[in-house]
Amino acid sequence: MIIKGNNLHFQNTNLIFMVLVAKIVTFDFMNENENPWQTTSSKVEYENAWIKVSEHKTINAAGNDGIYGTVHYKNLAIGIIPLDEENNTWLVGQYRYPLNKYSWEICEGGCPVNTSPLATAKRELLEELGIKAENWQELLQLHLSNSVSDELGILYIAKNLSFHEPEPEDGEVLQLKKVPFKQVFEMVMSGEITDSLSVAGILKMKILMDSGKL
């Protein structure tokens, strides 16, 4: 096969057939409203106040029997990026038990279902950073690990800030630091910040800033 610009020139007729077949199979799955999976049974294997782990007996798109493990999150994931008039923001540092590693990330917290995400964001910003904001803007929503969980994240930008005493929850050991947004963006690009909510939010904010929309 030779690639010239946007055109493909095939030197092998068998390859042409393989590509055509691949395209036909792909088009069979273009109906976004049709679920190709069938669930024959489900069993809860573990549950606590935050998550529910289930195993499902399934029939996949090829008609084969299989299993699928899922994690249901009972809270929404909330992230907040406060921004002052000089384009500084704040990071929270804490030890993340599942990773066995220290992590610098944006202000985050959990929002119980049927609770206001914005009210939760305001509470978390005050608890962790001691900040209140007059202006709030939803930045984005994202699924954090959709191959195995249904966890949904909602991120906000907070502006017009006032400063108060933080009110951390019992058991939280946090470091706080004020950082120019440019430096936070560089921490994402260098891989120093790896938390998914933080990475997604910071990158979108950078695009909005560069385009004059923020």
ABEGO torsion letter per residue (X at the ends): XBBBEABBBBABAAAAAAAAAAAAAAAAAABAABBABBBABBBBABBBAABBBBBBBBBBAAGBBBBBBBBBBABBBBBBBBBBAAGBBBBBBBBBAAAGBBBBBBBBBBBBBGBBAAAAAAAAAAAAAGBBBABBBBABBBBABAAABABBBBBBBBBGBBBBBBBBBBGBBBBBBBBBAAAAAAAAAAGABABAAAAAAAAAAAAAAAAGAX
